[in-house]
Amino acid sequence: MSNYQTRYPSEIQLTNRQVITLNSNDNKERTLLTEVKVDEKLLRDAFSRNGFESVVIMEEVKQHQIGSGMRKHLSSDWDMHIRFLSLHQGLIAIDAEVETNIDYLEHITTDNWISVIYEIWEVVKQLTNQIYLFHKKTGLYVTQIVKDFSIALSKLKEQTEWKPIVAVGALALLGLSLAAWAASSKE
């Protein structure tokens, strides 16, 4: 399993000209959100064209979420998960993270994810150049990204595929059911 590396803003200027320094805790708190004034259907279509699919299982639905999220398998180790949120009138916020691949049990048992921004901008730029970055703690928009820092999602030491576990459990349950049926039919 390999690390996932990205850039994240480390110093930003807000609409009130205040300069704020961000760190990895701000990343985990999802302090920054991308917002766009684009129709949701157009957004979903653009992300679909870029390899994202609707999430149908194992999604934590966020407050203000519009519909289901979308997920893209990046590698055997990582998935990118996005959600569309309705936070400010007329704009759709895009909450995005890279996380442990959904095929592993650790996807739901660990806190192994990082918030991402630039990766989704590549998709959104296909629709519009008007991309807004909202700083949730101040309630203000970012007017300039002064500096970035490199942030990495560390590889997991353990990775347990959950599908074989479910298959073995289902077969065991079927076997027990058949045994119980056979025993009851002999009576």
N, C-alpha and C positions, 0 to 999 in steps of 0.2 A: 504494500500500500504506500502511495506517495503523498507528500504534502500538497496542499492546494495553496498557491500564493497569489496575492492580489495587492492592489494599492487602495488606500483609503485616505480621505482628507485628514491632515493633522493640524492644519491651521487654516481657518476660514474667516472671511469678513462678512458681516451681516448688513442688512439694509440700514441699520442705525450707525454703521461704520465701526462698530465694535469688532475687534479681532479676538477670536476664541481659539484656544488650543484643544485639540481632541486627542484621545488615546484609545487603546484597545477596549477599555470599559465603555466608552461612548459607542464603539462598534457593537458590543454585546447588548447595549441598551437601545439599539436602533435609533440613535439620536438624529440621524439624517435620513430623510425620505425624499425620493425623487417624485416630483409631481408634474403632470402634463395635462394640457387641455386637448385631449384626443378622445374620440368616442371609444367606449369599452370594446365594442365589437372589432373596431379597427386595430386596437391594441392586441386583442386575443389573436386575430388573424396574423399580425406581424410576428408575434411570438411563436405561433404555430409554424409559420414558414421558416422559422429559425430553430426548429427541432423541439419545441415545447409541446407537451400534451397536458390535457386536463387531468387534475388529480382526482382519482375516484376512491382511493382508500388511504387510510392513515394520514389525514390532514388535520392539523390543529387550526380551526377556524378562528380568525382574529376578529376583534370588535371592529365594526364598520366595513367588514369584508364584503366585496361584491362578487357573488357567485363562488365557484370553486377556484382554487389556485391552479397553477400550472407548474409542471416539472420537466426538466431536461436532464437526461443522463449525460454527465460530462465524461465519466470514465467508470471503470468497474468499482472505483472507490467513492466517487463524488456525484451528487446531484445538485442542480440549481433549482430552487423552489421560489416562485414569485406569487404574490397575492396582490390583487387590486383592491384599494380601499377608497371609500368616499369620506374624505376628511374636511375638505374645503369646497365650498360651492363652485361648481363648474370645473374642478380639477380632479383628476384621478391620481392617487398616490400609488406608487409601486414599491412594495416591501419585498426585498429580495435577499436570499441567503444561499450560501453553498453549504451543504450538509452531507453527512454520511449517506451513502447510497441506500435507497429504500430496501434493497435486497438483504440488508444485514439487520439483525435484531438490534444492534447498537444504534440504529437510526432512531429508535424510540427510547433506548435505555441510557443514552449518553447526551451530554450537552455539547456535542461536537459540530459546531456550525459557526460561520462568520457572516456578517452582513456584507453585501456587495452593492456597489453603485455603478462603477464604470462598465461592467459587463452588460448591464441592462441598457445603459445609454447607447451602446452600439446598435441595439434593436430599435429603440425609440427614435434614434436619429433617422431611421428609414421613413418615419412619418412626420417628424417635426424637428426644428432646431430650437423650439421654445421649450426648454427643459428647466424646471425650477427645482432647487434643492432647499428643502424646508428643514430648519433646525427646531426640533420638537421642544427642547427645554426652554428656549426663549420665545417660541412662537413667531420667529422672524425667518425671512428667506436669506439664503446665502447669495451675496453679490460677487464673491470671488473666492476661489480656492487658491490659497497662497502656497501651501505645501502639502505633499502627500507623505505617507509612510508606508512601508511594506508590512503586510500582515499575512501570517500563514496559518492555515488550518492543519494541525498536526495529524500525522497518520495514527491510526488506532493500532494498539498492540494486538487486540483480539478482533476478529470479525467472524460472526456467526450467521450463516445463512438461515433464515427463518422458514423458507418454503419446505426444505426437507423435514424439519421438525414438525410442521403442520401435517405433511403427508404421512409421516410415521404415526403421528397421533390419530389421524383420521383412519388409517388402516387398523390400528390397535382398537379403536372404538368400534369399527365395523366388525372386527374379529370377536370382540366381546358381545356385541349385539347378536351376531350369528350363533355364538355359543349359548347365549341366554335363550334365543329362539329355539335352538335344537333341544335344549334341556326342557323347555316348557312344552314342546310338542311331543315329547316322550311320555309325559304324564297322562 
